[in-house]
Amino acid sequence: MDKNAFRRRRAEFMGLMGEAIAIIPTSPIRPRNGDVEYAYRPDSDFYYLTHFPEPEAVAVLIPGRAQGEFLLFCRDRDPDKEQWQGRRAGPEGAVSRYDADDAFPIDDIDDILPGLLENRRRVYYSMGRHSEFDGRVLDWVNEVRGKARAGVRAPEEFVDPDHILHEMRLTKRAEEIAVMRKAAAVGAEGHRRAIRACAPGLYEYELEAELLYAFRRGGSSYPSYPPIVAGGANACILHYTENDAPLKDGTLVLIDAGCEIDGYASDITRTFPVGLRFTPEQRALYDIVLAAHGAALEAVGPGQEWPAAHEAAVKVLTQGLVDLRLLQGSVDGLIENGDYKRFYMHKTGHWLGMDVHDVGDYKVGGAARVLEPGMVTTVEPGLYIPGGDDIPERFRNIGIRIEDDVLVTKKGHEILSQTLPRRAEDIEALRAEGL
């Protein structure tokens, strides 16, 4: 994405701030063990406004400041450390490459930032998100308060910027949608590769390796969340991530995996036979989930209320469970009583964007959110049939989920992950390609 996209975001955010200052730090580095660190990822709000990928950085936004509205504190250039740890932009690069109006070494922030707080009534800062940083912000404010006798006014109000930023992030701009299309395409290719590679006797982690290869080759630095590769009964565990069991002929494998590209995530799930064909019972359940997926998609479009997709999916799933005699009673009664939740216990979707479960309220003023163009949601109905004496043996330990990434458009919706088949016969054809 070019600099203008981030410049527009900052301008929109500052236009809603008024006479205030915003302090937005990025995520800290987290130790993994010994002298090894977890792979670094910037804070999503920070990255949304700055596109700056390095740790130990703080963005400061000051609307109307004559000397510059966007300031960035970051690590200084250091040839010795760069030799060991990689290149740094430094303050000069923060200005030339990341469009900061001015930039300073992060080590100077304690000297400079209190002065920026002077005579600013309101501070936009997410207190509690980065607890290690909270104390420093309070110290800066108290330092300014100490100048009251000199006529300097200290900030009087802290405001969480999340409401403004997260509403902005909920509706994707054209440049964001383009990146999300790519993330979905690369994610779909990873699934295709894993579906083709599957065979009885392989281990779940071998399919995970196929996913990760495709993601990295497609330009993703890492998955958008730990991949779920769940064979057989493991698919009934919603967030199964051990991925270490052998795959057995006659069972299904559920893969829930996505990749991240330039800060934006994909989130895709497919379920397919370890062998080449679904059994009759697997196919019956699969077709119910597929029908629920289709019903949910029909409820995704501008003007539709957020819960409509889930309600449509639940109705189809419950009817299917009654038809298979896995539930008994009227569909409306089973939904009202929540009896269907034994086999379907999660919602049919969530916002998708920079975070896999992305920011944005699902209700506005106590009422259900109405979908608008630019919003992106997952559509992911499923059925999870556990073992149990009251479950016919032929249905036991089958877990199925079908998930796609869906953009709300002016005329309806666009399935960003459309290149990955969903119909059972198309899944079987893709499985056959691996022979």
N, C-alpha and C positions, 0 to 999 in steps of 0.2 A: 504494500500500500504506500502511496506517495505522501509527502509531508502535508499536502493540502487537506487530506482526510483528517489528520490529527489536529491540524490548525482549526478546522471547522468544529471539531468536537470540543476543543478547549474554548473556542469563542461561544459556543452554545452554552456550555457549562457556566462560564463566567458571566454570561448575560443573565443567568438565573440566580447568581450569587448576590448581586448588589454590592454595597460598599463593605467588602469583607476580604479575608485572606483564606486560601485553602492550602492545607499542608497534607500531602499525600505521599507517604513513604512506600517503597516497594517491599517485597517479602525479604526477610533475612535469610542468610545461608543457614542450613540445618545440618548438624553433624550426623553422620550415619553410624560410624564406629571408628575408634582410633583417630587417624588423621584423614579419614575418608568422609566426604560430604554427599548428601543426596543430590541428585541432578537438580540443577537450579531452574526455577521457573519464576518469572516476575509476578507480582501481585496483579490481578486482572484489572482492577480499576486504574492502577498506575499505568499499566501497559496500554490500556484503552486510550488514555489521554496523551501518552508520551511516545510510545513505541520503543522506549529505551529498554534494552534487554539485560542490563548488568545489575548485580546486587549492590548494596550499600549506596542507594540513591534515594533522593527525596525531591519530589516536584513541589514547587510553590507557585500558586496562581494568585495574582493580585490585580483584579480588574481596574483599569484606568491608571495604572502606575506609569508615569511618563518615562521612567528609565527602563521599562520592560515589564510585561505582564506575566511571562512564563520564565521562571527561574528553575534551574536544575542544579542540585548538589550531587556530585558523583565522585568516584575514585579518581585521584590524580594519575597521570601517566607515571609509570615506574618501570624502567627497563629491566631491572633485576626480577621483579615479581612477574612481569609479562613474559620473561624468558621461561618461567616455571608454570605459570597459570593461564597464560593467554593474553591476547591484546586487549587493551582498554581504550575507550573513546577519549577519556579525559575531558576536562571542561571545554577545550577547543573543539573536540569532536561533538560534544553535546550541542554546541551552537551550530557548527557547520553541517553535521549529519542528522541531528535530531531537532533542529529548528528552535532551540531554546533562545530566548532573547538575551540571556546572560547565564553563565554557569560558573560554579565555584567548586573547589575541592571539598569533599564531604567533611574533611577534618576541620574546616573553617566554619561549619554550620553553627556551632555554639556562639561564635563571635558575631555572625551576620544576622541570623534569623530573629533574635530579639528586637533588633532595630526595625525589621520588616513588620513586626507585630504592633509597633507603636501607632497609636491613634486609629487602630482598626477595631471597630466595635464587635465584630463577629468573626469567629474562627470556624472554618469548616474542617473538621477532623474526625475520623472514625475512632473514637475512644474505645479501647478494649480489643481491637482487632490485632494490633501489634503491641502487646502489653509492655514489651521491653522499651518501646519508643514512647509510651504514654508519659512516663516520668520526665523525659526530656522536654516534651511539649509544655508540661505544667511548670517546669523550672524556667522556661523561657518567658511564660506569661507572668510568673512571679517576679522575674527580673524586671519586666516592664512596670509592674505594679510598684516596684520600689522607686520608680522615678516620678511618682504622682506629685510630689512637692515641686518638681521642676515643670509641672504643667503637662506632663505626658500622660495620655489616657491609655489604659490597658484594655484588652478585649474584655467584654462583659458577658459574652454568650458563646457557647460551643454548640455547633450544629453538625449533625451527622450528614455528610454529603451523599450517603448511600441512596436516599430517596431520589435525588436528582439524577445521579449517575446511573442508577439501576433502571430508572425509567428510560433514560437515553439508551442504555445497552439493550433493553428489551426489544426495541424496534431497530432492526438492522438496516444499515445503509447499503448502497449498491456495492461498495468496495468490500464490505463485510460478507455480503451474500456470495460474492465471487470466491472469496477464500473458503467459505463454508461448502460451496459446491465442490471445490477441489478436495477438501477434507473428506466429504462424503464419497467422492469418486475413489480416492485412495483407500478409504475404509472398505468400500465395496469390493475393490480388487483384492484386498487382504482376505475377505471372506470367500471370494471365488477361489482363491488359491488354496485355502484350507479345505473347502468343500471338495475340490478335485483331489487333494492329497490324501483324504481320509481313507482308511482301510482297517479292517479288523486286526487287532494285535498291536496297532500303534498306541502310543501313550498320548494323553491329552496335551502334554507339553510339546509334542511334536507338531500338532496343529497350531499351537500358540507360536511356535517358531516360524511357521509359514506366514502367519499374520504379521509378525514383527518384521520379517524380511520385506514383505510388500509395503508395509508402512514406511520403513526407512528408505526403501528404494524410491518411493513416491514423494519423498521430500519431507516426511514427518520425523521430528527428532525423537518423539516418544509417543506411546499410546496416550489417549486422553483419560484413561483410567485403567486399573489393572484388568487385563482381559479375563473373561469368564469362558473357559472351555470345559463343559460339563457333560460327560457321557452317562447314559443310563439314569439311575436314581439321583446322581449328582445334579441333574438339571432341575430337580425339585427344590434345591437350595438356591435361593434367589441370587445371592452374592457369593457364590462358590468361586474361589480363586486358587485352590490348591493345585489344580491342573496337573495331577500326577498319577491318575488312574489309567489302566489300560482300557481301550475301547473294544467293546464286545459286539460281535455280529448279532443282528436281531434287535439291537437297541438304537436309540437316537442319541445324537450329540447336539447340545445347544451351545452356540458361540455368541457371546455378547461382547463386542469389542469395537473400539473406534480409535481414530488417531487424531493428533493435534497438529495443525499447520498454522504457523504465524499467530498462535494464541487462540485459535478457534477449533472447536471439537466436532467430531462426528460420533455417533452413538447408534450402532446397528446390531440387530440380533437376527440370526437365522437358526433354524432347527432342521436337521436332516438325518437320514439313516446312516449308520456306520457301514451297513451293507449297501446294496444298490437300490433297494425298494423299501417303502414303508410297509409295515404289516397292515392288515385291514383295520385293526384297532388304532394303530398310530395314525393311519390316514384319516379315520373318522374324527379323531380329536384334532388333527392338524387342520382339516377342512373347517371345523368349527372356529378355530382361532383365526384362520384366514378370512372367514366370513365376518368375524368380529372386527378384524383389521379394516376390511372394506367399509363396514358400517361406520366405524370411527372416522375414516377418511372423509366420508360424506358430510360429517359434521365439522370439518375443519375448513373454514373460509371466513371472509370478512363479515362481521355482523353476528357470527355465531358466538354463543356463550362458551366459556372455557369448559365447563363440565359436560357439555353436550356429547363430545366424543367418547368420554368415559361411560356415560349413561347408555349410549348406543351400543358400545362394545359389551357392557355387562348384560344387556338384554339378550343379545345374540348368544353369548357364552352360556347364560343360564338356560336358555331354551335348548341349546345343544346338550347340556348336561342332563336335562330332563328327558330329552329324546333318547339318550344312551342309558337312561335309568340310573345314572350316578347320583342324581337328586330326584326327590319325589315331592310333588306339590305343584301349586300354580307358580308360574314364572313371576308374577307380580308379588306374590307372597314371599317367595324365596329371596327376591331382591329386597323387599321391605325389611325382612328379618335378618338379612345379611348372611343367609345360609350359603350362598354361592361363594363366600369368601374362604371357605375351606379349600377351594380349588383355584381361586383367583383373588389374591390378597393385596394386590398393589393397584395403583392408578394406571390409566391407559397412556399417560404421557407426562412430560415435563418440559419446561423451557430449555432450549439448547442455544449455546453461543460460546462465549469464552470459557465458561464453566460448563461441565457436562450437565449438572442440574443448575441451570443458569439463573441469574438474578431476575427479579420482576415479581410483582404481586399477582396473585391469582384472584384476588378480590379487590374491588375499588369501592370505598365507601360502604362496605358490608355486602355489596352485590357482586355477582360473578363477573369476572373480567370478560369484556367483549373482544374477540379477536380482531386484529387490524393488520393490514398489509405490512410485511417486514418482520412480523413475529415468526419465530421458528420453534416448533415443538416436535417432540417425538410422538409416534403412535406405536404403542407396544402392548397389545393384548396378549394374554397367555393363559395356559391351563397347567396346573401342577397336581398330578394325581399321586398321592403318596401310597405307600404300602399300608395295608390294613385288612382285617378280616372281613369288613363290610364292603370291600372293594373287590369286584370280580378280578381274578388273577391276571386276566389278559390285559387289564388296564393299569395294573399297579406299576408305580415308579416311572411313569412317563411324564416328562416335563417339556412343554412346548412354549416358545415365545417367538413372535414375529415383530420386529421393530424397524421402523424407518424414520428418517429425518425429513420433516415436512415444513416447507415455507408457506406462510399465508400470503397470497397474492391479491391483487385487486379483483380478479375474476374468480378466485377459488383457492387453489393450492398447487404447489409444485413439490413432488417427492424428490428430494435432493439425492437420495440413495436408490433412485429408480433403476439403475443399471444392474442391480442384484435381483435375481429372480425370487418370486414368492410362491407361485403356484407349485403344488406338490409334483406335478409331472415335469415342470421345468427344473425343479431341484433334482429330481431323479436323473434328468438328462445331463445336468451339470456334474452329478456324481459319476455318471458313465464316462465322462470325458477324462476322468482320472485313470481309466484302465490302460 
